C-alpha cells in the first residue's frame, strides 16, 4: 500500500503530520502509512477478544508476518483533541510507536504468530496504548 492522505474539514485534525512521522519512521524500512483511509477504526473480524475502548482511536500500528509495518491515522474532532494532546502525541506517543516497531522487527521469525497491533486511543484527557495480537 502506498501512502494515503485524506484531506479533512476544518473541524477535524490528525494527531500528527507526514513531516513529524518521517522523523520517527524514516529509519525503518518497509513502513506504509495512511491518513484517513477509513474514517474510524474498527476491530477486524478475526479478532473476537479485544480491549474495550471508551475513547477515539487516533492511530494503529500493525506488524505482519512478512515483517512489514503499517501505521494508520484516523481523524478526530478538534474540539475533543486539544493542542496539549497533539504535543504529547508528537513528543511521546510517536516515540513509543517507534520503540514498539523496533521491538517487533527484532523478533525472530518463529516468534511472529500473527498480526500484532498497537492501538492508540484518546480517552478525553490521555492517550492509552493497547497491544493486540490477531492469531492466524
C-alpha positions as CSV (number, residue, x, y, z in Angstrom):
1,X,0.0,0.0,0.0
2,X,1.4,3.4,-0.9
3,X,1.0,6.4,1.4
4,X,-2.6,7.7,1.5
5,X,-3.7,11.1,2.7
6,X,-7.4,12.2,3.0
7,X,-7.9,16.0,3.4
8,X,-10.1,16.9,6.4
9,X,-12.6,19.6,7.0
10,X,-11.6,22.4,9.3
11,X,-13.3,20.8,12.3
12,X,-11.1,17.7,12.2
13,X,-7.4,17.0,12.6
14,X,-4.9,14.2,12.6
15,X,-2.7,13.6,15.7
16,X,0.5,14.1,13.6
17,X,1.8,15.3,10.3
18,X,3.6,13.5,7.5
19,X,6.7,15.6,8.4
20,X,6.6,14.5,12.1
21,X,6.0,10.9,11.1
22,X,9.0,10.8,8.8
23,X,11.3,11.8,11.7
24,X,10.3,8.7,13.6
25,X,9.7,6.1,10.9
26,X,12.1,7.0,8.1
27,X,14.9,4.9,9.7
28,X,12.5,1.9,9.5
29,X,12.3,0.1,6.2
30,X,9.0,-1.3,4.8
31,X,6.6,1.0,6.6
32,X,3.3,2.0,4.9
33,X,1.2,4.8,6.3
34,X,-2.2,6.2,5.7
35,X,-4.1,9.2,7.0
36,X,-7.9,8.7,6.9
37,X,-8.0,5.7,4.6
38,X,-11.1,4.9,6.7
39,X,-12.9,7.4,8.8
40,X,-12.7,5.4,12.0
41,X,-11.1,2.3,13.4
42,X,-13.0,-1.0,13.6
43,X,-11.8,-4.3,15.0
44,X,-11.0,-6.9,12.4
45,X,-13.4,-9.8,12.0
46,X,-10.6,-12.3,13.1
47,X,-10.5,-10.6,16.5
48,X,-13.2,-11.6,18.9
49,X,-11.4,-10.8,22.1
50,X,-10.1,-7.2,22.3
51,X,-9.8,-4.4,24.8
52,X,-12.9,-2.3,25.3
53,X,-12.4,1.2,24.0
54,X,-14.2,4.2,25.6
55,X,-12.4,6.9,23.6
56,X,-11.5,7.5,20.0
57,X,-8.8,5.5,18.2
58,X,-6.4,8.0,16.6
59,X,-3.7,5.7,15.3
60,X,-3.0,2.0,14.8
61,X,0.5,0.5,14.1
62,X,0.3,-3.0,12.6
63,X,3.1,-5.6,12.2
64,X,2.7,-8.5,9.8
65,X,4.3,-11.9,9.4
66,X,6.4,-10.7,6.4
67,X,7.8,-8.1,8.8
68,X,6.1,-5.2,7.1
69,X,4.6,-2.4,9.1
70,X,1.6,-0.2,8.6
71,X,0.6,2.9,10.5
72,X,-3.0,4.2,10.1
73,X,-4.2,7.6,11.4
74,X,-7.8,8.4,11.9
75,X,-9.4,11.9,12.0
76,X,-10.5,13.3,15.3
77,X,-12.7,16.4,16.1
78,X,-10.6,19.4,17.0
79,X,-13.0,20.2,19.9
80,X,-12.2,17.0,21.7
81,X,-8.4,16.9,20.9
82,X,-6.6,19.9,22.5
83,X,-3.2,21.2,21.4
84,X,-1.6,19.7,24.5
85,X,-2.7,16.2,23.3
86,X,-1.3,16.9,19.9
87,X,2.0,17.9,21.5
88,X,2.1,14.8,23.7
89,X,1.4,12.6,20.8
90,X,4.2,14.1,18.7
91,X,6.8,14.2,21.5
92,X,5.9,11.0,23.4
93,X,3.5,8.7,21.7
94,X,5.3,8.7,18.4
95,X,8.4,7.7,20.2
96,X,6.5,4.8,21.9
97,X,5.2,3.7,18.5
98,X,8.8,3.8,17.1
99,X,10.1,1.7,20.0
100,X,7.2,-0.8,19.6
101,X,8.1,-1.1,15.8
102,X,11.8,-1.7,16.6
103,X,10.8,-4.4,19.1
104,X,8.6,-6.1,16.5
105,X,11.3,-6.0,13.9
106,X,13.8,-7.7,16.4
107,X,11.6,-10.7,16.8
108,X,12.8,-14.0,15.2
109,X,10.6,-15.4,12.5
110,X,9.4,-18.1,14.9
111,X,8.1,-15.5,17.4
112,X,5.7,-13.9,14.9
113,X,2.4,-15.7,15.3
114,X,0.0,-13.4,13.6
115,X,-0.7,-9.7,13.2
116,X,0.5,-7.5,16.1
117,X,-1.1,-4.1,16.6
118,X,-0.5,-1.2,18.8
119,X,-3.8,0.7,19.1
120,X,-3.6,4.4,20.3
121,X,-6.8,5.6,21.9
122,X,-7.6,9.2,23.0
123,X,-9.8,9.0,26.1
124,X,-10.7,12.6,26.6
125,X,-7.7,13.5,28.8
126,X,-5.0,10.9,28.0
127,X,-3.6,8.6,25.3
128,X,-4.0,4.9,26.0
129,X,-1.9,2.3,24.2
130,X,-3.2,-1.2,23.7
131,X,-1.2,-4.2,22.4
132,X,-3.4,-6.6,20.4
133,X,-2.5,-9.9,18.6
134,X,-4.5,-11.5,15.8
135,X,-3.6,-15.1,15.6
136,X,-3.8,-16.7,12.1
